[in-house]
Amino acid sequence: MRLHSAVAAAGGALMLVLAVPASASAAMGQFRYSYLTADGYDVVGFINNPRSGTCIDIQGAGSDGTSPAYAPKNRTDSTATVFLEAGCEGDVFYSLRPGAGASDRLLLRSVVFS
């Protein structure tokens, strides 16, 4: 009888573990960038605790005919790969290690975190 109860308890625990959804992986910290608005104002944008493995199009960077964002600063704990094209597409990309920043010459429209 004890063995039967132990097997039932172990089976119930296993089902509970499988039923709990896994937490989403996120890069902890902030990713910053600069961009010019359609009115010509220089603005600093940021993304807090971005989701890992998901392409993020940079808000205000080329979405409404504006120029790409520039001067990214990766203040997260993950590597950020920035792309010149939206949707993390194209052959022009650059990887920024955690804590690294780049000059105004580095242009971007999207980013993905490892």
Contacts in CASP RR format, 6 or more apart in sequence:
PFRMAT RR
TARGET T0000
AUTHOR 0000-0000-0000
METHOD contacts of the structure
MODEL  1
MRLHSAVAAAGGALMLVLAVPASASAAMGQFRYSYLTADGYDVVGFINNP
RSGTCIDIQGAGSDGTSPAYAPKNRTDSTATVFLEAGCEGDVFYSLRPGA
GASDRLLLRSVVFS
24 51 0 8 1.000
25 51 0 8 1.000
25 52 0 8 1.000
25 53 0 8 1.000
26 49 0 8 1.000
26 50 0 8 1.000
26 51 0 8 1.000
26 52 0 8 1.000
27 49 0 8 1.000
27 50 0 8 1.000
27 51 0 8 1.000
27 52 0 8 1.000
27 76 0 8 1.000
27 77 0 8 1.000
27 78 0 8 1.000
27 80 0 8 1.000
27 113 0 8 1.000
27 114 0 8 1.000
28 49 0 8 1.000
28 76 0 8 1.000
28 77 0 8 1.000
28 78 0 8 1.000
29 48 0 8 1.000
29 49 0 8 1.000
29 75 0 8 1.000
29 76 0 8 1.000
29 77 0 8 1.000
30 46 0 8 1.000
30 47 0 8 1.000
30 48 0 8 1.000
30 49 0 8 1.000
30 75 0 8 1.000
30 76 0 8 1.000
31 46 0 8 1.000
31 47 0 8 1.000
31 50 0 8 1.000
31 72 0 8 1.000
31 73 0 8 1.000
31 74 0 8 1.000
31 75 0 8 1.000
31 76 0 8 1.000
31 80 0 8 1.000
31 111 0 8 1.000
31 113 0 8 1.000
32 44 0 8 1.000
32 45 0 8 1.000
32 46 0 8 1.000
32 72 0 8 1.000
32 73 0 8 1.000
32 75 0 8 1.000
33 44 0 8 1.000
33 45 0 8 1.000
33 46 0 8 1.000
33 58 0 8 1.000
33 61 0 8 1.000
33 69 0 8 1.000
33 70 0 8 1.000
33 71 0 8 1.000
33 72 0 8 1.000
33 73 0 8 1.000
33 108 0 8 1.000
34 42 0 8 1.000
34 43 0 8 1.000
34 44 0 8 1.000
34 45 0 8 1.000
34 69 0 8 1.000
34 70 0 8 1.000
34 71 0 8 1.000
34 104 0 8 1.000
35 42 0 8 1.000
35 43 0 8 1.000
35 45 0 8 1.000
35 58 0 8 1.000
35 60 0 8 1.000
35 61 0 8 1.000
35 66 0 8 1.000
35 67 0 8 1.000
35 68 0 8 1.000
35 69 0 8 1.000
35 70 0 8 1.000
36 42 0 8 1.000
36 43 0 8 1.000
36 66 0 8 1.000
36 67 0 8 1.000
37 43 0 8 1.000
37 60 0 8 1.000
37 66 0 8 1.000
38 64 0 8 1.000
38 65 0 8 1.000
38 66 0 8 1.000
45 59 0 8 1.000
45 69 0 8 1.000
47 56 0 8 1.000
47 111 0 8 1.000
49 76 0 8 1.000
50 56 0 8 1.000
50 76 0 8 1.000
50 111 0 8 1.000
50 113 0 8 1.000
51 113 0 8 1.000
52 78 0 8 1.000
52 113 0 8 1.000
52 114 0 8 1.000
53 112 0 8 1.000
53 113 0 8 1.000
53 114 0 8 1.000
54 112 0 8 1.000
54 113 0 8 1.000
55 87 0 8 1.000
55 88 0 8 1.000
55 110 0 8 1.000
55 111 0 8 1.000
55 112 0 8 1.000
56 110 0 8 1.000
56 111 0 8 1.000
56 112 0 8 1.000
57 63 0 8 1.000
57 86 0 8 1.000
57 87 0 8 1.000
57 109 0 8 1.000
57 110 0 8 1.000
58 68 0 8 1.000
58 69 0 8 1.000
58 108 0 8 1.000
58 109 0 8 1.000
58 110 0 8 1.000
58 111 0 8 1.000
60 66 0 8 1.000
60 69 0 8 1.000
61 67 0 8 1.000
61 68 0 8 1.000
61 69 0 8 1.000
61 108 0 8 1.000
61 109 0 8 1.000
62 68 0 8 1.000
62 86 0 8 1.000
62 109 0 8 1.000
63 86 0 8 1.000
67 107 0 8 1.000
68 84 0 8 1.000
68 107 0 8 1.000
68 108 0 8 1.000
68 109 0 8 1.000
69 107 0 8 1.000
69 108 0 8 1.000
69 109 0 8 1.000
70 104 0 8 1.000
70 105 0 8 1.000
70 106 0 8 1.000
70 107 0 8 1.000
70 108 0 8 1.000
71 101 0 8 1.000
71 102 0 8 1.000
71 103 0 8 1.000
71 104 0 8 1.000
71 106 0 8 1.000
72 80 0 8 1.000
72 82 0 8 1.000
72 96 0 8 1.000
72 101 0 8 1.000
72 102 0 8 1.000
72 106 0 8 1.000
72 108 0 8 1.000
72 111 0 8 1.000
73 99 0 8 1.000
73 100 0 8 1.000
73 101 0 8 1.000
73 102 0 8 1.000
74 80 0 8 1.000
74 96 0 8 1.000
74 97 0 8 1.000
74 98 0 8 1.000
74 99 0 8 1.000
74 100 0 8 1.000
74 101 0 8 1.000
75 99 0 8 1.000
76 98 0 8 1.000
76 99 0 8 1.000
76 113 0 8 1.000
77 98 0 8 1.000
78 98 0 8 1.000
78 113 0 8 1.000
78 114 0 8 1.000
79 95 0 8 1.000
79 96 0 8 1.000
79 97 0 8 1.000
79 98 0 8 1.000
79 113 0 8 1.000
79 114 0 8 1.000
80 95 0 8 1.000
80 96 0 8 1.000
80 111 0 8 1.000
80 112 0 8 1.000
80 113 0 8 1.000
80 114 0 8 1.000
81 88 0 8 1.000
81 93 0 8 1.000
81 94 0 8 1.000
81 95 0 8 1.000
81 96 0 8 1.000
81 111 0 8 1.000
81 112 0 8 1.000
81 113 0 8 1.000
81 114 0 8 1.000
82 93 0 8 1.000
82 94 0 8 1.000
82 95 0 8 1.000
82 96 0 8 1.000
82 106 0 8 1.000
82 108 0 8 1.000
82 110 0 8 1.000
82 111 0 8 1.000
83 89 0 8 1.000
83 90 0 8 1.000
83 92 0 8 1.000
83 93 0 8 1.000
83 108 0 8 1.000
83 109 0 8 1.000
83 110 0 8 1.000
83 111 0 8 1.000
83 112 0 8 1.000
84 90 0 8 1.000
84 92 0 8 1.000
84 93 0 8 1.000
84 107 0 8 1.000
84 108 0 8 1.000
84 109 0 8 1.000
85 92 0 8 1.000
85 109 0 8 1.000
85 110 0 8 1.000
86 109 0 8 1.000
86 110 0 8 1.000
87 109 0 8 1.000
87 110 0 8 1.000
88 110 0 8 1.000
88 111 0 8 1.000
88 112 0 8 1.000
89 110 0 8 1.000
94 102 0 8 1.000
94 106 0 8 1.000
94 108 0 8 1.000
96 102 0 8 1.000
END
